Amino acid sequence: MIEELRTFIAVVEYENFTKAGEILHLSQPSVSVHIKNLEKQFNTDLISRSVKQKNIVITESGRVLYKRAKEIIKILEDTKNEVENISNVVNGHLRIGASYTIGEYFLPAFLGYFVKKYPDVKIELIIDNTRKICEKVKHFKVDIGLIEGNPTSFEFEQEHFLRDNLVLMLPNEYEHIRATKDYSCLQNLNWVTREVGSATRESLNMFLNANKIVPKGIIILGSSFAVKEAVKNDLGITLISDFVVKHEVEFDKSISIIELDDIYKRYFSYILPKKIKYSNAVAAFKEELSKNATSFKR
């Protein structure tokens, strides 16, 4: 009935079936059908037509319906706007799962920016290794996951938001590696790294295998910060994100940071379950990551 009321309003205002049809992109027969349907619905004549149908006269009943129809359409439009405005509000609870490097070194500054822009969003942050964050996303324990590298399955929507470079962090006595890229001197040394399931650990395994390096021993620690501090305190050497350590050489001249080949460049990504409808808070978080993440690279 809504479209029929719109048609009736146009006929009354333009006092012409043809003109009303043009405005509404309807044929004249369609306009006539709409008016007849309304007359049948209200069991009254709404329009008096001349014999040749060149002129129309709105009946008293038609005038009443015209007034009410205008009110009905206005109420519907106002309601639509109110509902859309509510739908566009960014608020609620946002559960974020992040791998350690992202959670410890990228997110604090980024979340400070995000919360200021969206103060009605309540943040819950869970930090774990990449494998476990993927599991939490898969089982809907978090709304969005931020990981290093790639997930272990193809059941996620994935989008890169920031490039990350892996580097060697070691004592200054190995500075010559920077020019030679000869890693043979790293044989039989202690390495410090993350646990199995960490993307950084997987990259270290790839590096060791590619360069046929056999460690003297491997010390496993539960966070990127702990790994960095262990290397600074001579417990071993490591392969780690430059996001974590690139400023360390400015304050500690006893260590070196050696950049690696492009194969050890990777991306920070967000992941979501495929084919789900996510909240406005998730949509806003995704958008801000895509647009502004590079501004928060230390």
Order of alpha helices (4+ residues) and beta strands (2+ residues): alpha-alpha-alpha-beta-beta-alpha-beta-alpha-beta-alpha-beta-beta-alpha-beta-alpha-beta-alpha-beta-alpha-alpha-beta-beta-alpha
